Amino acid sequence: MDNIQYIVDEVIGSRHSVRAFLPDQPVSKSIIESILAVSSRAPSGTNTQPWKVYVVSGKKRDEIVEKVCNAQLQVNADPSLKEQYTETFSYYPEKWISPYIDRRRENGWGLYGLLNIQRGEKEKMAAQQLRNYKLFDAPVGIFVTVNKAMGIGAKMDIAMMLQNIMLSAKARGLDTCPQAAWNHFHQIVLDSLNAPDDEELVCTIALGYADKNAPVNTFHTPREPVENFTTFLE
């Protein structure tokens, strides 16, 4: 039992968002299928299993990447176009409060500092933002959707399934990066996937083998100690 606990804790503790992958090292379909099979054991309210998964690689991956990158470049050139690309649900709050905004800033400037991007260097920031839509060069993109008829609880169920995907991938020597950024371009993505009109994009995961020589992959975010977010009552 102690050995199992160590393995599980090690997989959870070693998972982090990777932002540079090896583009020429493919992931086999059989490995992805095994990841999804075990990940589907995630709990869901009354066993609704509300997730639907699209796995893209090769030409389809490149097609979606090109379309979304072009859309983002157009927004960069003309910010008024941003209104055409809105999320179907708000991932972040309309108004930030402490301590969440503080952690967000720490995360952003920590990453930019590692990449040698200074305040005001808008072109470098835009280039790094575009990396999101290139899946950070990962050879596989996983798009997870939900039927629009489902409630907010379905997104909670899907979040647990997504965590399973990331941990299962890590246990197989793969790395991931969960991405909400793609949700702004959900219509481009869903059209490219030939998804039905009743589906909504929830999250995207970049999947592949990490480039261990990339400095950006040394970035690990801190976590608050247990006593800072937990109240024990007896």
VENQUIDA-V964296 format. One record per residue. N is the residue number from 0. PHI is phi in degrees with one decimal (999 if undefined). NEAR is the number of other C-alpha atoms within 12 Angstrom. Layout:
# VENQUIDA-V964296
{{N,PHI,NEAR} {N,PHI,NEAR}}
This chain:
# VENQUIDA-V964296
{{0,999,7} {1,-60.9,8} {2,-66.6,9} {3,-63.9,10} {4,-59.9,12} {5,-62.3,13} {6,-62.8,17} {7,-63.0,19} {8,-62.2,16} {9,-66.6,16} {10,-64.5,25} {11,-63.9,21} {12,-69.0,20} {13,-91.1,24} {14,-70.8,31} {15,-153.5,29} {16,-75.3,35} {17,-95.1,40} {18,-121.5,41} {19,-157.5,33} {20,-114.0,36} {21,-88.1,28} {22,-66.6,26} {23,-97.4,16} {24,-111.9,19} {25,-70.5,24} {26,-113.7,32} {27,-69.4,21} {28,-60.5,16} {29,-64.8,12} {30,-67.4,23} {31,-63.2,30} {32,-61.6,20} {33,-68.4,20} {34,-62.7,33} {35,-69.0,29} {36,-63.4,18} {37,-73.2,22} {38,-67.8,28} {39,-69.8,28} {40,-77.3,23} {41,-58.8,29} {42,-70.2,25} {43,-148.9,22} {44,-55.5,19} {45,50.1,11} {46,58.1,15} {47,-71.3,22} {48,45.0,27} {49,-77.6,33} {50,-79.4,38} {51,-130.7,32} {52,-121.5,35} {53,-118.4,30} {54,-109.2,29} {55,-120.3,33} {56,-151.6,31} {57,56.8,22} {58,-63.4,14} {59,-65.3,22} {60,-59.5,30} {61,-63.9,24} {62,-63.3,22} {63,-67.0,34} {64,-58.2,34} {65,-63.3,23} {66,-63.2,26} {67,-73.1,34} {68,-61.3,31} {69,-63.1,19} {70,-63.8,28} {71,-66.5,34} {72,-63.1,22} {73,-66.1,19} {74,-65.2,22} {75,-60.4,20} {76,-76.6,14} {77,-138.9,13} {78,-55.9,14} {79,-64.4,12} {80,-71.5,17} {81,-58.3,18} {82,-63.3,13} {83,-77.4,19} {84,-121.8,23} {85,-113.8,20} {86,-69.0,23} {87,-82.6,22} {88,-145.6,20} {89,-82.5,15} {90,-81.3,20} {91,-107.5,15} {92,-70.4,11} {93,-68.9,9} {94,-127.2,10} {95,-82.0,13} {96,-131.3,13} {97,-77.5,11} {98,-93.1,13} {99,-68.6,15} {100,-66.5,16} {101,-66.4,14} {102,-67.3,18} {103,-62.1,18} {104,-65.2,19} {105,-59.1,19} {106,-65.0,20} {107,-63.5,23} {108,-76.0,21} {109,-65.8,23} {110,-67.3,27} {111,-63.4,26} {112,-62.6,20} {113,-64.4,19} {114,-89.8,23} {115,59.8,16} {116,-106.4,22} {117,-96.2,17} {118,-54.8,16} {119,89.9,11} {120,-84.7,15} {121,-63.3,14} {122,-65.7,16} {123,-66.5,18} {124,-63.4,23} {125,-65.2,22} {126,-65.3,21} {127,-69.3,27} {128,-60.8,28} {129,-63.5,29} {130,-59.3,30} {131,-55.5,36} {132,-82.9,42} {133,-99.7,37} {134,57.2,43} {135,52.5,38} {136,72.8,34} {137,-62.9,40} {138,-76.5,36} {139,-129.3,41} {140,-117.6,44} {141,-115.2,40} {142,-108.6,41} {143,-113.4,40} {144,-121.7,40} {145,-139.5,34} {146,-69.9,25} {147,-61.9,21} {148,-72.8,15} {149,-78.3,21} {150,-89.7,17} {151,-61.7,20} {152,-60.7,21} {153,-64.2,30} {154,-68.8,32} {155,-65.4,24} {156,-60.8,32} {157,-64.6,38} {158,-59.7,31} {159,-69.2,24} {160,-67.2,34} {161,-62.7,39} {162,-60.8,32} {163,-60.0,31} {164,-58.9,42} {165,-66.7,38} {166,-73.7,35} {167,-64.1,33} {168,-63.8,36} {169,-61.0,33} {170,-65.5,25} {171,-101.2,23} {172,83.6,20} {173,-102.7,37} {174,-129.1,39} {175,-144.0,43} {176,-144.9,42} {177,-74.1,35} {178,-135.5,32} {179,-91.4,28} {180,-57.0,33} {181,-65.9,42} {182,-63.3,32} {183,-63.7,34} {184,-108.8,37} {185,-59.0,36} {186,-67.9,29} {187,-61.8,30} {188,-63.6,42} {189,-64.3,31} {190,-63.8,21} {191,-67.9,24} {192,-85.7,29} {193,57.6,16} {194,-75.0,23} {195,-62.7,18} {196,-66.2,17} {197,-89.3,17} {198,-104.6,28} {199,-127.5,38} {200,-74.3,42} {201,-104.0,43} {202,-161.9,39} {203,-122.6,41} {204,-125.4,44} {205,-83.2,47} {206,-132.1,50} {207,173.3,40} {208,-100.4,34} {209,-65.3,36} {210,-82.5,25} {211,-72.0,18} {212,-93.5,14} {213,-82.4,19} {214,-55.3,20} {215,-61.0,28} {216,-80.1,27} {217,-86.9,21} {218,-79.0,25} {219,-126.3,21} {220,-78.9,23} {221,-77.2,13} {222,-129.2,14} {223,-68.9,12} {224,-66.9,8} {225,-53.1,9} {226,-65.8,9} {227,-81.6,10} {228,-127.0,10} {229,-126.2,9} {230,-119.4,8} {231,-99.9,8} {232,-122.4,4} {233,-126.6,3}}
